[in-house]
Amino acid sequence: MIKYTNISAEDYYHNFSEEERKEKPYCIEFHNSGKNWVVNGNLHREDGLAVEYSDGIKYWYLNGKQYSFENWLKLTPISDEEKVFLRLKYS
């Protein structure tokens, strides 16, 4: 499983170069609006949603490409047990 470094959006976008942003996975936290999980500069998460807004909107991404929840589940390498848990959580 990928280990993400939590970072504020301000730090991510203002204090790191584009090259530095690609050095490790980040969970970017936006003040009062949500979170984005990023790997190599692309939205990406294999064990959950990659974009979560405070108003409840959620998106699933792998390598920068957006998928429906069901298609994401088919492609992500998590166990069947984890997939059942996520279906219960997000469906």
Backbone as JSON Lines, residues from 0, in Angstrom:
{"i":0,"aa":"M","n":[0.83,-1.18,0.0],"ca":[0.0,0.0,0.0],"c":[0.89,1.25,0.0]}
{"i":1,"aa":"I","n":[0.46,2.24,-0.72],"ca":[1.21,3.49,-0.84],"c":[1.05,4.3,0.44]}
{"i":2,"aa":"K","n":[2.16,4.83,0.95],"ca":[2.14,5.71,2.13],"c":[2.19,7.16,1.64]}
{"i":3,"aa":"Y","n":[1.16,7.92,1.98],"ca":[1.06,9.31,1.56],"c":[1.53,10.25,2.66]}
{"i":4,"aa":"T","n":[2.17,11.33,2.27],"ca":[2.57,12.37,3.2],"c":[1.49,13.44,3.19]}
{"i":5,"aa":"N","n":[0.93,13.74,4.35],"ca":[-0.08,14.8,4.44],"c":[0.6,16.16,4.33]}
{"i":6,"aa":"I","n":[-0.01,17.03,3.53],"ca":[0.56,18.35,3.3],"c":[-0.57,19.32,2.97]}
{"i":7,"aa":"S","n":[-0.4,20.56,3.36],"ca":[-1.42,21.56,3.01],"c":[-1.28,21.93,1.55]}
{"i":8,"aa":"A","n":[-2.37,22.35,0.95],"ca":[-2.34,22.77,-0.45],"c":[-1.38,23.93,-0.65]}
{"i":9,"aa":"E","n":[-1.35,24.82,0.32],"ca":[-0.44,25.97,0.22],"c":[1.01,25.51,0.14]}
{"i":10,"aa":"D","n":[1.41,24.59,1.01],"ca":[2.78,24.08,0.96],"c":[3.06,23.36,-0.35]}
{"i":11,"aa":"Y","n":[2.13,22.5,-0.76],"ca":[2.33,21.72,-1.97],"c":[2.5,22.6,-3.2]}
{"i":12,"aa":"Y","n":[1.64,23.58,-3.35],"ca":[1.66,24.4,-4.57],"c":[2.62,25.58,-4.52]}
{"i":13,"aa":"H","n":[2.97,26.06,-3.32],"ca":[3.79,27.26,-3.25],"c":[5.22,27.01,-2.79]}
{"i":14,"aa":"N","n":[5.47,25.9,-2.1],"ca":[6.79,25.69,-1.53],"c":[7.57,24.53,-2.14]}
{"i":15,"aa":"F","n":[6.98,23.85,-3.12],"ca":[7.65,22.74,-3.76],"c":[7.67,22.96,-5.27]}
{"i":16,"aa":"S","n":[8.78,22.61,-5.89],"ca":[8.85,22.67,-7.35],"c":[8.08,21.49,-7.93]}
{"i":17,"aa":"E","n":[7.83,21.52,-9.22],"ca":[7.13,20.42,-9.87],"c":[7.89,19.11,-9.7]}
{"i":18,"aa":"E","n":[9.21,19.18,-9.77],"ca":[10.03,17.97,-9.57],"c":[9.89,17.44,-8.15]}
{"i":19,"aa":"E","n":[9.9,18.33,-7.16],"ca":[9.76,17.91,-5.76],"c":[8.39,17.28,-5.5]}
{"i":20,"aa":"R","n":[7.36,17.78,-6.18],"ca":[6.02,17.23,-6.0],"c":[5.93,15.79,-6.49]}
{"i":21,"aa":"K","n":[6.81,15.41,-7.4],"ca":[6.77,14.05,-7.95],"c":[7.66,13.08,-7.17]}
{"i":22,"aa":"E","n":[8.36,13.57,-6.15],"ca":[9.29,12.71,-5.41],"c":[8.6,11.7,-4.51]}
{"i":23,"aa":"K","n":[7.44,12.03,-3.99],"ca":[6.73,11.09,-3.12],"c":[5.24,11.34,-3.18]}
{"i":24,"aa":"P","n":[4.44,10.37,-2.75],"ca":[2.98,10.52,-2.75],"c":[2.51,11.5,-1.67]}
{"i":25,"aa":"Y","n":[1.52,12.3,-2.01],"ca":[1.0,13.29,-1.06],"c":[-0.51,13.17,-0.93]}
{"i":26,"aa":"C","n":[-0.99,13.46,0.26],"ca":[-2.4,13.72,0.49],"c":[-2.49,15.22,0.73]}
{"i":27,"aa":"I","n":[-3.01,15.93,-0.25],"ca":[-3.07,17.39,-0.2],"c":[-4.38,17.8,0.46]}
{"i":28,"aa":"E","n":[-4.26,18.55,1.54],"ca":[-5.43,18.99,2.28],"c":[-5.72,20.46,1.96]}
{"i":29,"aa":"F","n":[-6.92,20.7,1.44],"ca":[-7.35,22.05,1.11],"c":[-8.16,22.61,2.27]}
{"i":30,"aa":"H","n":[-7.84,23.8,2.68],"ca":[-8.52,24.43,3.82],"c":[-10.03,24.48,3.58]}
{"i":31,"aa":"N","n":[-10.78,23.77,4.39],"ca":[-12.26,23.77,4.36],"c":[-12.87,23.27,3.06]}
{"i":32,"aa":"S","n":[-12.12,22.55,2.22],"ca":[-12.78,22.1,0.99],"c":[-12.53,20.64,0.63]}
{"i":33,"aa":"G","n":[-11.5,20.0,1.15],"ca":[-11.33,18.59,0.84],"c":[-9.9,18.14,0.76]}
{"i":34,"aa":"K","n":[-9.71,16.96,0.13],"ca":[-8.39,16.34,0.02],"c":[-8.22,15.74,-1.37]}
{"i":35,"aa":"N","n":[-6.97,15.74,-1.84],"ca":[-6.59,15.06,-3.07],"c":[-5.41,14.16,-2.77]}
{"i":36,"aa":"W","n":[-5.43,12.93,-3.28],"ca":[-4.3,12.01,-3.15],"c":[-3.57,12.0,-4.47]}
{"i":37,"aa":"V","n":[-2.25,12.29,-4.43],"ca":[-1.46,12.49,-5.64],"c":[-0.19,11.64,-5.61]}
{"i":38,"aa":"V","n":[0.1,10.97,-6.73],"ca":[1.33,10.2,-6.91],"c":[1.94,10.63,-8.24]}
{"i":39,"aa":"N","n":[3.21,10.99,-8.23],"ca":[3.91,11.44,-9.44],"c":[3.18,12.58,-10.14]}
{"i":40,"aa":"G","n":[2.57,13.45,-9.36],"ca":[1.87,14.6,-9.92],"c":[0.48,14.3,-10.46]}
{"i":41,"aa":"N","n":[0.03,13.04,-10.36],"ca":[-1.29,12.64,-10.86],"c":[-2.19,12.22,-9.71]}
{"i":42,"aa":"L","n":[-3.48,12.51,-9.85],"ca":[-4.44,11.99,-8.89],"c":[-4.38,10.47,-8.96]}
{"i":43,"aa":"H","n":[-4.23,9.83,-7.79],"ca":[-4.06,8.38,-7.79],"c":[-4.27,7.84,-6.38]}
{"i":44,"aa":"R","n":[-5.06,6.8,-6.29],"ca":[-5.19,6.09,-5.01],"c":[-5.74,4.71,-5.28]}
{"i":45,"aa":"E","n":[-5.07,3.7,-4.71],"ca":[-5.44,2.31,-4.93],"c":[-6.31,1.74,-3.82]}
{"i":46,"aa":"D","n":[-6.42,2.43,-2.69],"ca":[-7.15,1.87,-1.55],"c":[-8.32,2.75,-1.1]}
{"i":47,"aa":"G","n":[-8.74,3.65,-1.96],"ca":[-9.87,4.51,-1.63],"c":[-10.0,5.63,-2.64]}
{"i":48,"aa":"L","n":[-10.88,6.55,-2.33],"ca":[-11.11,7.66,-3.25],"c":[-9.89,8.57,-3.33]}
{"i":49,"aa":"A","n":[-9.71,9.22,-4.48],"ca":[-8.55,10.08,-4.69],"c":[-8.89,11.55,-4.54]}
{"i":50,"aa":"V","n":[-10.17,11.88,-4.61],"ca":[-10.62,13.25,-4.43],"c":[-11.84,13.21,-3.52]}
{"i":51,"aa":"E","n":[-11.76,13.98,-2.45],"ca":[-12.87,14.04,-1.49],"c":[-13.11,15.5,-1.13]}
{"i":52,"aa":"Y","n":[-14.31,15.98,-1.45],"ca":[-14.67,17.36,-1.12],"c":[-15.5,17.39,0.16]}
{"i":53,"aa":"S","n":[-15.43,18.48,0.87],"ca":[-16.15,18.6,2.15],"c":[-17.66,18.52,1.97]}
{"i":54,"aa":"D","n":[-18.16,18.78,0.76],"ca":[-19.61,18.7,0.52],"c":[-20.06,17.28,0.19]}
{"i":55,"aa":"G","n":[-19.13,16.3,0.25],"ca":[-19.48,14.9,0.04],"c":[-19.19,14.36,-1.34]}
{"i":56,"aa":"I","n":[-18.78,15.19,-2.28],"ca":[-18.46,14.72,-3.62],"c":[-17.15,13.93,-3.57]}
{"i":57,"aa":"K","n":[-17.13,12.78,-4.28],"ca":[-15.98,11.89,-4.27],"c":[-15.66,11.43,-5.7]}
{"i":58,"aa":"Y","n":[-14.36,11.27,-5.97],"ca":[-13.93,10.78,-7.27],"c":[-12.83,9.75,-7.07]}
{"i":59,"aa":"W","n":[-12.78,8.77,-7.98],"ca":[-11.79,7.71,-7.93],"c":[-10.87,7.84,-9.14]}
{"i":60,"aa":"Y","n":[-9.57,7.79,-8.88],"ca":[-8.57,7.94,-9.93],"c":[-7.48,6.89,-9.78]}
{"i":61,"aa":"L","n":[-6.93,6.49,-10.91],"ca":[-5.7,5.7,-10.98],"c":[-4.83,6.34,-12.05]}
{"i":62,"aa":"N","n":[-3.6,6.69,-11.69],"ca":[-2.64,7.28,-12.62],"c":[-3.19,8.47,-13.4]}
{"i":63,"aa":"G","n":[-3.93,9.32,-12.7],"ca":[-4.45,10.53,-13.33],"c":[-5.71,10.36,-14.14]}
{"i":64,"aa":"K","n":[-6.23,9.15,-14.23],"ca":[-7.45,8.89,-15.01],"c":[-8.61,8.64,-14.07]}
{"i":65,"aa":"Q","n":[-9.7,9.35,-14.3],"ca":[-10.88,9.21,-13.46],"c":[-11.71,8.0,-13.89]}
{"i":66,"aa":"Y","n":[-12.24,7.28,-12.89],"ca":[-13.09,6.11,-13.12],"c":[-14.35,6.21,-12.29]}
{"i":67,"aa":"S","n":[-15.39,5.54,-12.75],"ca":[-16.55,5.35,-11.89],"c":[-16.09,4.47,-10.74]}
{"i":68,"aa":"F","n":[-16.83,4.48,-9.65],"ca":[-16.47,3.67,-8.5],"c":[-16.36,2.2,-8.88]}
{"i":69,"aa":"E","n":[-17.34,1.68,-9.62],"ca":[-17.34,0.25,-9.99],"c":[-16.16,-0.1,-10.91]}
{"i":70,"aa":"N","n":[-15.86,0.76,-11.87],"ca":[-14.71,0.48,-12.75],"c":[-13.39,0.59,-11.98]}
{"i":71,"aa":"W","n":[-13.31,1.53,-11.08],"ca":[-12.12,1.66,-10.24],"c":[-11.91,0.38,-9.43]}
{"i":72,"aa":"L","n":[-13.01,-0.15,-8.85],"ca":[-12.91,-1.39,-8.06],"c":[-12.38,-2.55,-8.9]}
{"i":73,"aa":"K","n":[-12.77,-2.62,-10.16],"ca":[-12.3,-3.7,-11.04],"c":[-10.8,-3.6,-11.3]}
{"i":74,"aa":"L","n":[-10.27,-2.36,-11.32],"ca":[-8.87,-2.14,-11.69],"c":[-7.9,-2.07,-10.52]}
{"i":75,"aa":"T","n":[-8.38,-1.72,-9.36],"ca":[-7.49,-1.53,-8.23],"c":[-7.02,-2.89,-7.67]}
{"i":76,"aa":"P","n":[-5.77,-2.96,-7.19],"ca":[-5.21,-4.24,-6.77],"c":[-5.53,-4.65,-5.33]}
{"i":77,"aa":"I","n":[-6.57,-4.11,-4.73],"ca":[-6.9,-4.47,-3.36],"c":[-7.62,-5.82,-3.31]}
{"i":78,"aa":"S","n":[-7.68,-6.39,-2.12],"ca":[-8.31,-7.71,-1.96],"c":[-9.82,-7.63,-2.14]}
{"i":79,"aa":"D","n":[-10.43,-8.78,-2.38],"ca":[-11.88,-8.85,-2.51],"c":[-12.56,-8.41,-1.22]}
{"i":80,"aa":"E","n":[-11.96,-8.74,-0.09],"ca":[-12.51,-8.33,1.2],"c":[-12.53,-6.8,1.32]}
{"i":81,"aa":"E","n":[-11.44,-6.16,0.91],"ca":[-11.38,-4.7,0.94],"c":[-12.4,-4.09,-0.01]}
{"i":82,"aa":"K","n":[-12.61,-4.73,-1.15],"ca":[-13.59,-4.23,-2.11],"c":[-15.0,-4.3,-1.54]}
{"i":83,"aa":"V","n":[-15.32,-5.37,-0.82],"ca":[-16.63,-5.48,-0.19],"c":[-16.8,-4.36,0.84]}
{"i":84,"aa":"F","n":[-15.77,-4.13,1.64],"ca":[-15.83,-3.05,2.64],"c":[-16.08,-1.7,1.96]}
{"i":85,"aa":"L","n":[-15.36,-1.43,0.88],"ca":[-15.53,-0.14,0.19],"c":[-16.91,-0.01,-0.45]}
{"i":86,"aa":"R","n":[-17.44,-1.11,-0.97],"ca":[-18.8,-1.08,-1.53],"c":[-19.81,-0.7,-0.44]}
{"i":87,"aa":"L","n":[-19.65,-1.28,0.74],"ca":[-20.54,-0.96,1.86],"c":[-20.36,0.5,2.29]}
{"i":88,"aa":"K","n":[-19.15,0.98,2.24],"ca":[-18.87,2.33,2.69],"c":[-19.37,3.39,1.7]}
{"i":89,"aa":"Y","n":[-19.18,3.16,0.42],"ca":[-19.46,4.2,-0.59],"c":[-20.69,3.98,-1.45]}
{"i":90,"aa":"S","n":[-21.31,2.81,-1.42],"ca":[-22.48,2.58,-2.27],"c":[-23.76,2.98,-1.58]}
